[in-house]
Structure formats: structure tokens, C-alpha cells
Amino acid sequence: MTARTRLDISTTEIIPAKRITVAKMPGGLQGLLALAAVAGILWLLGLGLARTATPLVVVIDGQRQELRTHDTTVGTALRHAGVDLYPEDLVQPGLDAPLQPGMVIQVRRAQPFAVHADGATRPLRSQATTVGELLAEAGIALRPGDEIWLDEQQVEPDHPLWESRQATRSVSSRGSARSAASESPPAEPMDTQRTQSALSIITLRRAVELALADGGMTTTLHTTLSTVGEVLQAQEVELYLGDRVSPAPQEPVRSGLAIRIDRSAPVEIRADGQVVRTRTLAQDVAGVLGQEGLALVGLDRVEPELETPIRPHMTIEITRVRQDYRVEFDSIPFTTEWIPDGEMEIDHSRLVRQGELGMTKRRFRVVYENGQEISRVLEDAWVAQEPITKTMAYGTKIVVRTLETPDGPIEYWRKIRAYTVSYRPASCGKDADHPRYGYTRLGWKLEKGVVAVDPTVIPLRTAMYVPGYGMARAGDTGGGIKGKMVDLGFSDHDYQSWHWWTDIYLLTPVPPAYQIRWILPDYPRFPDRKR
């Protein structure tokens, strides 16, 4: 017998033997013939046994295999066919069902799993079709927020566990047939080893319950995340600079944890020429300024006031107030004092003492707001230095001299450099038929030889000599004739235009001292024009 066949006497039919007469042959040849006879008998017995076996179809996890057997029940047929079964495997018809010719036996194997939950790992086999069914079969209840991972994939409870897989099997000689021989070739051997599916690991991550308080609203959450920051990120909670999260984002999550978010308010601060936009948890204006390191110094002002409660989007404005004291200096002009000097000739002068300006100081209190001056108040004023009077000496010595002229020699006591102009009756502003037309202030008829003067410089009726004009006498005045200025008179028919500086000679006799203006005015200041 070979290793793949076995003779079962209990199920084999015994056939009466017939006498066979064999001629006596040599010893070696006779032994070979005897062995051949026995083999033929066994082949005939096996062929007869195979023809009497029951035909079956076994389908294991979708794999179909036909076989013939002399077993009487499903269980013994599968066992003798080398099909190992676990208690969780499903067999239809049942193992105790009697065999019928042409019967189809369905075998669905339970799948192996490893379930890791609540700190323990347990192996099991199951016919469950979804993850949820498997966990329920394992007695594991799901709670809100729990995560189920099938191998490395997160799944939902209704996720299918497996679908029918084609298993490669072969029929083993163990129990595949009871007969040692058959009229037809033996069936393909059925694999006596179970077709194993890859072991799947189901991991249950338990969620913890926590509360999230944000903006006055409290939400109950279930999460499997590790830190507060991960929870907020998963919930897509937007945080601003200035918001406060308690506990801190890096703190671990635990069951019953209460996460609180205190929202900061946006505010705008205007100070020192800049605009600062920030967010704050401060309750009042003072708190915001402290947060940003903005201090009020001295007379600084803030609007609204420090005690004002914070409102979202409010504007806080700081006005920097600075008070300063400024001293200004004003000069005090000095006066000039003239003293007579009888040893010095008239119209000469000399400096006796240099004058010096005085100084007045004034102190102002100046207030600035944001660098701009807004007020100035005079606090004090005083003379820091008195002026020193300038002293000049003027000559009072009169020297009579003689001047040769085209009209003959003249005797004069004073020469004045004067600006000379000319006028005539028609330029006096009166009509020709006016009764005063052509008459001077002294009632003289205006003609050549009569001049208008400033009587404070040259007294009226003073005789003088004007080179190029001739002898003249001061007999008129004019509103425009001031200082060292002389207006030369003409008749309408002999008028000449004069506009230049000229030396005027005052003729003797010398007038009394009280009529003499010793210090002449420095007027007019026209450029010195030559005739």
C-alpha cells in the first residue's frame, strides 16, 4: 500500500475466491507471478469499492472540490477529507447531517482577529461582517468619540471586515476515500491545512469627554487627541494674539477637562505719532496701556480716561504734554548824549564814550502737545543789563571864512551840504487867479533868489549863497522840505530843474547862539549827486 491509500475492512465487500490452478514453474518466476496476481486482485477490489462510494461537492470559502466517500455524515466526511474545523466555523448542512449523493457541503471559516481595547489584547475568530459586529461579539461597547482602527486605517463601525477570499486547497489522502482502488483516477487531494487569512488587528482608542467654553458658549466634546492644542486645532478654533487658553495648549487631555478660551478685544492706540493695533484681555484703558508698555508722564492726557472699560474696536489716544520754560532776550537801545565843545569847530563831532546796548530778559512758560506749541505765558521779565549812554561832543566854535564867487567875495560862517531841488509858482498847487498865487510863507513874491527851507535847520530870512544859483534868502517853507534840504525858487518864466547835492553857504552876520542848530539832522539820505 502507498502512503495515500488505506484499506478499511469495515466498509469493504468480501468476494468469494475461486480456485486457480497454477503450473509449477521455476522458483524465481513463480514468485513474480504470485505478486502480480495479488496486485490484480487488489485493483479489482478498489475499483469495486470506488464505484460504491457517495459523490460529494465541498465548497470551502468559495473554493469548490468534488470527492467520493463511504462516510455516512458530513462531519466524518470532512474529517476524513482532512478539513480542520474551529468551533466558530460555519458548516451547512450541519456536521451530523447524513450524506446524500450529489450533496453540496458549504464551509465558511471564521476569520482570525486581534482586538486591542481598554489596555488588553485578545485574539478571537469570528463570522462577523462588520467591525461593529466584531466588537459587540467581543463584548466591547462603543462610547461617543471612540476611534476604531483596522490595522492602520481609521474606520466606522459599519466598515466590512472581509469579503470571501479564494483559498487554495488540495484534497489530502487522509480520509479522502475509503477504497484502495477505483475504476477512475482518484480525485485531486484536498489540502488538509486551513487556508489562513492575514491576521487583522482592530484597535479601539477610547475618547475622553471634555468641555470647551468659548465666547460664553460651552460645548461638550469627545476626543482621542493628546493635547489641548490638538483639540482646538481639530475643532478649527481660531485663536488671536492676546487670547488666553486655559489649560495651556501643550497640556495633556484628560477626562472631565474643562478648556476655557478668554477672547481678547481688538483696540487701536494712537500715541507718539504711531498707531498701534492690538488685542487685549485688560478690563480698562489703564490695563491696555500697561500691556503695551505705554506710560503717561507728567501732564500727559489719555482719551478716554484710564478707568474707562474696554470695548471692542475702541480707539485710545494719548496726548503727550510737555511744559518748558524759555528765556528770551531783548536789547535795550542806548541813547546818545551830546555835549558842546567850544574848542571844536561847528559841524564837527567826536566820540567821548561808546554806547552799549542794554538787555531785557523775559521768561515764558511754554506748553507743547504732541510736540506742537499750544500756549506761551509770560512769567517774568527783568533788565539784565542797563544800556550805557553814548556821549558825543559837538563843536560850537564858529570860524568866519571868505569865499571867492563869480559874483564877488562872500563871507560865511557855516557850510552845509544840502540836497537842492527847485520850484516855481505854477508848481505850488494854486490856480493862477488865486490871490495867494506866487507868494511865499513870509508873503514874498516867489522868484529867483527866494528859497524854501526847514526852519528848524536854517532859520527864515537867513542869507545864503548857492553855487550855480546865486545869492538867496530863506523866505518859504514846504511840507516836503525837511532836514538838510533846500528848494530853490524860480519865476514861471526862468524855471530851472535842480535835483542834486550842493554846498550851501550861510552868510554873516552870525545869528545868536539860540538860533543856531548845532547838530544838523541826518536827512535826507539821498545819494550824493554831483551837478
C-alpha positions as CSV (number, residue, x, y, z in Angstrom):
1,M,0.0,0.0,0.0
2,T,1.2,3.6,-0.7
3,A,1.1,6.4,1.8
4,R,-2.0,8.0,0.2
5,T,-4.4,4.9,0.4
6,R,-5.7,2.8,3.2
7,L,-7.9,-0.3,3.2
8,D,-10.8,-0.1,5.5
9,I,-12.1,-3.7,6.1
10,S,-15.2,-2.5,7.9
11,T,-16.6,-1.0,4.7
12,T,-15.1,-3.3,2.0
13,E,-17.3,-6.1,0.5
14,I,-15.8,-9.6,0.6
15,I,-16.0,-11.6,-2.7
16,P,-15.7,-15.5,-2.6
17,A,-12.4,-16.7,-4.0
18,K,-12.2,-19.2,-7.0
19,R,-9.6,-21.9,-7.1
20,I,-6.9,-21.2,-9.5
21,T,-4.5,-23.9,-10.7
22,V,-1.0,-22.7,-11.5
23,A,1.5,-24.9,-13.2
24,K,4.7,-25.4,-11.4
25,M,7.4,-23.2,-12.6
26,P,10.9,-22.3,-11.6
27,G,11.2,-20.6,-8.1
28,G,12.0,-17.0,-9.3
29,L,9.4,-16.8,-12.0
30,Q,6.8,-18.3,-9.8
31,G,7.3,-15.6,-7.1
32,L,6.8,-12.8,-9.6
33,L,3.6,-14.3,-10.9
34,A,2.3,-14.6,-7.4
35,L,2.9,-10.9,-6.7
36,A,1.2,-9.9,-10.0
37,A,-1.8,-12.0,-9.1
38,V,-2.2,-10.3,-5.7
39,A,-1.9,-6.8,-7.2
40,G,-4.6,-7.6,-9.7
41,I,-6.9,-8.8,-7.0
42,L,-6.4,-5.6,-5.0
43,W,-7.0,-3.3,-8.0
44,L,-10.3,-5.2,-8.7
45,L,-11.3,-4.8,-5.1
46,G,-10.5,-1.0,-5.1
47,L,-12.3,-0.5,-8.4
48,G,-15.4,-2.1,-7.0
49,L,-15.2,-0.1,-3.8
50,A,-14.9,3.3,-5.6
51,R,-17.9,2.5,-7.7
52,T,-20.0,2.1,-4.5
53,A,-18.7,5.5,-2.8
54,T,-21.1,8.5,-2.4
55,P,-20.2,11.6,-4.6
56,L,-20.0,15.0,-2.8
57,V,-19.1,18.6,-3.5
58,V,-17.3,20.6,-0.8
59,V,-17.1,24.4,-1.1
60,I,-14.7,26.0,1.4
61,D,-14.7,29.8,1.4
62,G,-15.7,29.8,-2.3
63,Q,-13.2,27.0,-3.3
64,R,-15.1,24.1,-4.9
65,Q,-13.8,20.5,-4.7
66,E,-15.6,17.2,-5.7
67,L,-14.9,13.9,-3.8
68,R,-16.4,10.4,-3.2
69,T,-16.6,8.8,0.2
70,H,-18.2,5.9,2.1
71,D,-18.7,8.1,5.3
72,T,-22.3,8.5,6.4
73,T,-22.3,12.1,7.9
74,V,-21.0,15.5,6.9
75,G,-18.6,15.7,9.9
76,T,-16.9,12.4,9.3
77,A,-16.6,13.1,5.6
78,L,-14.9,16.5,6.3
79,R,-12.7,15.0,8.9
80,H,-11.6,12.1,6.7
81,A,-11.0,14.7,3.9
82,G,-8.5,16.5,6.1
83,V,-10.7,19.6,6.7
84,D,-9.8,21.1,10.1
85,L,-12.6,23.0,11.7
86,Y,-12.8,25.5,14.6
87,P,-15.9,26.0,16.7
88,E,-16.6,29.4,15.0
89,D,-16.5,27.9,11.5
90,L,-20.0,27.5,9.8
91,V,-20.8,24.2,8.1
92,Q,-24.0,23.7,6.1
93,P,-25.6,21.1,6.3
94,G,-24.6,20.5,9.9
95,L,-21.9,18.1,10.9
96,D,-24.5,15.4,12.0
97,A,-26.4,15.6,8.7
98,P,-26.4,12.3,6.7
99,L,-24.7,12.3,3.4
100,Q,-26.7,12.2,0.2
101,P,-25.4,11.6,-3.3
102,G,-24.5,14.9,-5.0
103,M,-24.8,16.8,-1.7
104,V,-23.0,20.2,-1.6
105,I,-21.3,21.0,1.7
106,Q,-20.6,24.7,2.4
107,V,-17.8,25.6,4.8
108,R,-17.2,29.2,5.8
109,R,-14.3,29.7,8.0
110,A,-14.2,32.2,10.8
111,Q,-11.6,34.9,10.4
112,P,-8.8,35.4,13.0
113,F,-8.5,38.8,14.6
114,A,-6.6,40.5,17.4
115,V,-8.6,43.1,19.3
116,H,-6.7,45.7,21.3
117,A,-9.1,47.7,23.6
118,D,-9.1,49.1,27.2
119,G,-5.5,48.1,27.8
120,A,-5.8,44.5,26.8
121,T,-5.3,42.5,23.6
122,R,-7.3,39.4,22.9
123,P,-7.3,37.0,19.9
124,L,-10.6,35.7,18.5
125,R,-12.2,34.2,15.5
126,S,-15.5,35.5,14.1
127,Q,-18.0,35.3,11.4
128,A,-18.9,39.0,11.9
129,T,-19.1,41.0,8.7
130,T,-18.5,44.5,10.1
131,V,-16.2,46.0,12.7
132,G,-19.1,46.9,14.9
133,E,-20.4,43.4,14.9
134,L,-17.0,42.0,15.9
135,L,-16.6,44.4,18.8
136,A,-20.1,43.6,20.0
137,E,-19.3,39.9,19.7
138,A,-16.2,40.6,21.9
139,G,-18.4,42.3,24.5
140,I,-16.8,45.8,23.8
141,A,-19.2,48.7,23.9
142,L,-18.5,51.8,21.9
143,R,-18.8,55.2,23.5
144,P,-19.1,58.7,21.8
145,G,-16.0,59.8,20.1
146,D,-14.2,56.4,20.2
147,E,-11.9,55.7,17.3
148,I,-11.7,52.3,15.6
149,W,-8.6,51.5,13.6
150,L,-8.5,48.4,11.4
151,D,-4.8,47.8,11.0
152,E,-3.6,51.3,10.1
153,Q,-6.9,52.7,8.8
154,Q,-9.5,54.5,10.8
155,V,-12.9,53.0,10.1
156,E,-16.5,53.3,11.2
157,P,-18.5,50.6,12.9
158,D,-20.2,49.6,9.7
159,H,-16.9,49.1,7.9
160,P,-16.9,45.5,6.3
161,L,-14.3,43.2,7.9
162,W,-13.6,40.9,5.0
163,E,-15.1,39.5,1.8
164,S,-15.0,36.0,0.5
165,R,-11.4,35.0,-0.3
166,Q,-10.5,32.3,-2.7
167,A,-8.4,29.8,-0.7
168,T,-6.1,27.4,-2.5
169,R,-6.6,23.9,-1.1
170,S,-5.9,20.4,-2.2
171,V,-7.6,17.2,-1.1
172,S,-5.4,15.1,1.2
173,S,-5.3,11.4,1.0
174,R,-6.3,11.4,4.7
175,G,-10.0,10.4,4.7
176,S,-10.3,11.4,1.0
177,A,-11.6,7.9,0.0
178,R,-12.1,4.7,1.8
179,S,-11.3,2.5,-1.2
180,A,-7.9,1.5,-2.2
181,A,-8.8,1.4,-5.9
182,S,-11.4,2.7,-8.3
183,E,-12.3,2.3,-11.9
184,S,-11.5,6.0,-12.5
185,P,-8.4,8.1,-11.4
186,P,-8.5,9.3,-7.8
187,A,-9.8,12.9,-7.2
188,E,-7.4,15.8,-6.6
189,P,-6.2,15.6,-3.0
190,M,-7.9,18.3,-0.7
191,D,-5.4,20.3,1.4
192,T,-5.7,19.2,5.0
193,Q,-4.2,22.6,6.2
194,R,-6.5,25.6,6.8
195,T,-6.2,28.5,4.5
196,Q,-5.2,31.3,6.9
197,S,-6.2,34.9,6.2
198,A,-3.7,37.6,7.2
199,L,-4.3,38.4,10.9
200,S,-6.1,41.8,11.2
201,I,-5.6,44.0,14.3
202,I,-8.5,46.1,15.5
203,T,-7.5,48.9,17.9
204,L,-10.1,50.8,19.9
205,R,-8.9,54.3,21.0
206,R,-11.2,55.4,23.8
207,A,-12.3,59.1,23.7
208,V,-12.5,61.2,26.8
209,E,-15.2,63.8,27.5
210,L,-14.3,67.4,28.0
211,A,-16.0,70.8,27.9
212,L,-14.9,73.7,25.7
213,A,-16.0,77.2,26.9
214,D,-15.5,79.8,24.2
215,G,-17.2,83.2,24.0
216,G,-19.8,82.5,26.5
217,M,-20.8,79.2,24.9
218,T,-19.9,75.8,26.4
219,T,-19.6,72.7,24.1
220,T,-19.2,69.1,25.2
221,L,-16.6,67.3,23.2
222,H,-15.3,63.7,22.9
223,T,-11.8,63.3,21.7
224,T,-8.9,60.8,21.5
225,L,-6.3,63.6,20.9
226,S,-3.5,64.0,23.3
227,T,-3.1,67.8,24.0
228,V,-5.3,70.8,24.4
229,G,-3.7,72.4,21.3
230,E,-4.6,69.4,19.1
231,V,-8.2,69.5,20.3
232,L,-8.5,73.2,19.4
233,Q,-6.9,72.6,16.0
234,A,-9.3,69.7,15.3
235,Q,-12.3,71.8,16.2
236,E,-10.9,74.6,13.9
237,V,-10.9,77.1,16.7
238,E,-9.3,80.3,15.5
239,L,-7.1,81.9,18.2
240,Y,-5.8,85.5,18.1
241,L,-2.7,87.0,19.7
242,G,-3.9,88.1,23.1
243,D,-6.5,85.3,23.6
244,R,-5.9,83.2,26.7
245,V,-6.3,79.4,26.7
246,S,-6.6,77.6,30.0
247,P,-5.1,75.0,30.4
248,A,-2.2,75.9,28.1
249,P,-2.2,74.3,24.6
250,Q,0.7,71.9,25.4
251,E,-1.2,70.5,28.4
252,P,-2.4,66.8,28.1
253,V,-6.1,66.0,27.7
254,R,-7.8,64.1,30.5
255,S,-11.4,63.0,31.1
256,G,-13.5,65.8,32.6
257,L,-11.1,68.5,31.5
258,A,-12.6,72.0,31.0
259,I,-11.0,74.1,28.4
260,R,-11.6,77.9,28.6
261,I,-10.9,80.5,26.0
262,D,-10.9,84.1,27.1
263,R,-11.2,86.2,24.0
264,S,-9.2,89.4,23.6
265,A,-10.8,92.6,22.3
266,P,-9.3,94.5,19.4
267,V,-8.3,98.0,20.2
268,E,-6.4,100.8,18.5
269,I,-3.9,103.1,20.3
270,R,-2.6,106.3,18.9
271,A,0.5,107.6,20.6
272,D,3.8,109.2,19.8
273,G,2.9,109.7,16.1
274,Q,2.2,106.0,15.7
275,V,-0.9,103.8,15.5
276,V,-0.8,100.5,17.4
277,R,-3.4,97.9,16.7
278,T,-3.5,95.2,19.3
279,R,-5.8,92.8,21.2
280,T,-6.2,92.8,24.9
281,L,-7.8,91.0,27.8
282,A,-7.4,94.1,30.0
283,Q,-10.6,95.4,31.6
284,D,-9.9,99.1,31.3
285,V,-7.8,101.6,29.4
286,A,-5.1,101.6,32.1
287,G,-4.6,97.9,31.6
288,V,-4.2,98.2,27.9
289,L,-1.5,100.9,28.2
290,G,0.3,98.7,30.8
291,Q,0.1,95.7,28.4
292,E,1.7,97.8,25.6
293,G,4.3,99.5,27.8
294,L,2.8,103.0,27.2
295,A,3.3,105.2,30.3
296,L,1.7,108.5,31.0
297,V,4.3,111.0,32.2
298,G,3.7,114.4,33.8
299,L,0.9,116.3,32.2
300,D,0.2,113.6,29.5
301,R,-3.5,113.0,28.8
302,V,-5.4,110.0,27.5
303,E,-8.8,109.8,26.0
304,P,-10.9,108.0,27.1
305,E,-9.9,108.1,30.7
306,L,-7.9,105.4,32.4
307,E,-10.9,103.9,34.2
308,T,-13.0,103.5,31.1
309,P,-13.9,99.8,30.4
310,I,-12.6,98.3,27.2
311,R,-15.0,97.9,24.3
312,P,-14.1,96.1,21.1
313,H,-12.7,98.3,18.3
314,M,-12.3,101.3,20.6
315,T,-9.7,103.9,19.9
316,I,-7.4,105.2,22.7
317,E,-5.5,108.4,22.1
318,I,-2.5,109.6,24.2
319,T,-1.6,113.3,24.0
320,R,1.9,113.9,25.1
321,V,2.0,117.2,27.1
322,R,5.3,118.9,27.8
323,Q,5.9,122.1,29.7
324,D,9.0,124.1,29.1
325,Y,10.5,127.4,30.2
326,R,12.1,129.6,27.6
327,V,14.1,132.8,28.3
328,E,14.1,135.4,25.5
329,F,16.5,138.3,25.3
330,D,15.5,141.8,24.1
331,S,18.1,144.5,23.6
332,I,17.6,148.0,25.1
333,P,18.9,150.7,22.8
334,F,21.3,153.1,24.3
335,T,20.7,156.9,24.0
336,T,23.2,159.4,22.6
337,E,24.1,162.3,24.7
338,W,25.6,165.4,23.0
339,I,27.8,167.8,24.9
340,P,29.2,171.1,23.5
341,D,32.9,171.5,22.9
342,G,33.9,175.2,22.4
343,E,37.3,174.1,21.2
344,M,35.9,172.2,18.2
345,E,34.6,173.9,15.1
346,I,30.9,173.8,14.3
347,D,29.6,170.7,12.4
348,H,32.4,168.6,13.7
349,S,32.0,165.9,16.4
350,R,33.9,163.4,18.3
351,L,33.1,160.3,20.4
352,V,33.5,160.8,24.1
353,R,32.1,157.4,25.3
354,Q,31.0,154.4,23.4
355,G,27.4,153.5,24.0
356,E,26.4,149.9,24.8
357,L,23.0,148.1,24.4
358,G,21.2,147.0,27.5
359,M,19.5,143.6,27.8
360,T,16.0,142.6,29.0
361,K,15.2,139.0,29.8
362,R,11.7,137.5,29.7
363,R,10.8,134.0,30.9
364,F,7.9,132.3,29.2
365,R,6.1,129.1,30.3
366,V,5.6,127.1,27.0
367,V,3.2,124.2,26.8
368,Y,3.6,121.6,24.0
369,E,1.1,118.9,22.9
370,N,2.5,116.1,20.8
371,G,5.5,118.3,20.0
372,Q,3.4,121.3,18.9
373,E,3.4,124.6,20.9
374,I,-0.1,125.4,22.0
375,S,0.4,128.2,24.6
376,R,3.0,130.7,25.8
377,V,2.6,132.6,29.0
378,L,5.0,135.4,30.2
379,E,6.0,134.5,33.7
380,D,8.7,137.2,34.5
381,A,10.7,140.0,32.9
382,W,13.7,141.9,34.1
383,V,16.5,144.1,33.0
384,A,19.6,142.0,32.9
385,Q,21.9,144.8,31.8
386,E,21.3,148.6,31.7
387,P,22.3,150.4,28.5
388,I,25.3,152.7,28.5
389,T,24.7,156.1,27.1
390,K,26.8,157.1,24.1
391,T,28.4,160.5,24.6
392,M,29.3,162.7,21.7
393,A,30.9,166.1,21.7
394,Y,29.8,168.7,19.1
395,G,31.7,171.8,18.1
396,T,30.4,175.2,19.0
397,K,33.4,177.2,17.7
398,I,32.4,179.4,14.8
399,V,35.0,180.4,12.2
400,V,34.1,183.1,9.7
401,R,35.6,182.5,6.2
402,T,35.7,184.2,2.8
403,L,34.8,182.5,-0.5
404,E,35.5,184.0,-3.9
405,T,32.5,183.6,-6.2
406,P,31.6,184.8,-9.7
407,D,29.6,187.5,-8.0
408,G,32.5,188.6,-5.9
409,P,33.8,187.5,-2.5
410,I,31.4,186.4,0.2
411,E,31.8,186.0,4.0
412,Y,30.2,182.9,5.5
413,W,30.2,181.3,8.9
414,R,28.8,177.8,8.0
415,K,28.8,175.5,5.0
416,I,26.0,172.9,4.8
417,R,25.9,170.0,2.3
418,A,22.2,170.1,1.3
419,Y,20.1,168.4,-1.3
420,T,18.7,171.0,-3.6
421,V,15.5,170.9,-5.6
422,S,13.6,173.7,-7.4
423,Y,10.1,175.0,-7.7
424,R,8.0,177.8,-9.2
425,P,4.6,179.4,-8.7
426,A,2.9,177.0,-11.1
427,S,4.1,174.0,-9.0
428,C,2.7,175.4,-5.8
429,G,-0.8,173.8,-6.2
430,K,-2.7,177.1,-6.6
431,D,-4.5,178.4,-9.7
432,A,-3.1,181.4,-11.4
433,D,-6.1,183.5,-10.4
434,H,-5.7,182.6,-6.7
435,P,-5.0,185.6,-4.5
436,R,-2.0,183.8,-3.0
437,Y,-0.7,182.5,-6.3
438,G,3.1,183.1,-6.4
439,Y,3.6,184.2,-2.8
440,T,5.7,182.5,-0.1
441,R,5.0,181.9,3.6
442,L,6.6,185.2,4.5
443,G,4.4,186.9,1.9
444,W,7.3,187.4,-0.5
445,K,6.7,187.1,-4.2
446,L,8.3,183.9,-5.5
447,E,11.1,184.5,-7.8
448,K,14.7,183.5,-8.2
449,G,16.7,184.3,-5.0
450,V,13.8,183.1,-2.7
451,V,14.3,179.6,-1.3
452,A,12.3,177.3,0.9
453,V,14.0,175.7,3.9
454,D,13.4,173.6,7.0
455,P,13.2,176.5,9.6
456,T,14.5,174.1,12.3
457,V,17.7,173.8,10.4
458,I,18.1,177.2,8.6
459,P,16.1,180.0,10.2
460,L,13.8,182.0,7.9
461,R,15.3,185.2,6.5
462,T,18.8,183.7,6.6
463,A,21.0,184.9,3.8
464,M,23.0,182.3,1.9
465,Y,24.9,181.7,-1.2
466,V,24.2,178.7,-3.5
467,P,26.8,178.0,-6.1
468,G,25.3,177.9,-9.6
469,Y,22.2,179.6,-8.3
470,G,23.5,182.7,-6.7
471,M,22.6,184.8,-3.6
472,A,19.4,183.7,-1.9
473,R,17.3,184.3,1.3
474,A,15.2,181.8,3.2
475,G,11.6,183.1,2.7
476,D,9.4,180.0,2.4
477,T,8.8,176.5,3.8
478,G,7.2,173.4,2.4
479,G,5.7,170.1,3.6
480,G,8.3,168.1,1.8
481,I,11.3,170.2,2.8
482,K,12.8,168.5,5.8
483,G,16.3,168.5,7.3
484,K,19.2,169.4,5.0
485,M,17.1,170.1,2.0
486,V,16.7,173.4,0.2
487,D,14.0,174.2,-2.5
488,L,15.3,176.9,-4.9
489,G,12.7,179.3,-6.1
490,F,12.2,180.5,-9.7
491,S,9.7,182.6,-11.6
492,D,7.5,180.8,-14.1
493,H,9.5,182.2,-17.0
494,D,13.0,181.4,-15.7
495,Y,12.5,178.0,-14.0
496,Q,15.4,175.5,-13.9
497,S,15.2,172.0,-12.6
498,W,17.5,171.1,-9.7
499,H,18.0,167.6,-8.2
500,W,21.4,167.2,-6.6
501,W,23.5,167.8,-3.6
502,T,25.0,171.2,-3.2
503,D,27.1,173.1,-0.7
504,I,25.1,175.9,0.9
505,Y,27.0,178.8,2.5
506,L,25.3,180.7,5.3
507,L,26.4,184.4,5.2
508,T,27.4,186.7,8.0
509,P,26.4,188.1,10.3
510,V,26.4,185.2,12.7
511,P,23.0,184.7,14.3
512,P,22.6,184.5,18.1
513,A,23.5,181.1,19.6
514,Y,19.9,180.2,20.5
515,Q,19.0,180.4,16.7
516,I,21.8,178.1,15.7
517,R,21.0,174.4,15.4
518,W,24.4,173.0,16.4
519,I,23.7,169.3,15.4
520,L,22.2,169.0,12.0
521,P,19.8,166.1,11.2
522,D,21.0,163.3,9.0
523,Y,18.2,163.8,6.5
524,P,17.6,163.4,3.6
525,R,19.7,160.4,2.8
526,F,19.6,160.6,-1.0
527,P,22.8,159.6,-2.8
528,D,25.3,162.4,-3.2
529,R,24.7,163.6,-6.7
530,K,27.2,165.9,-8.5
531,R,25.9,168.8,-10.6
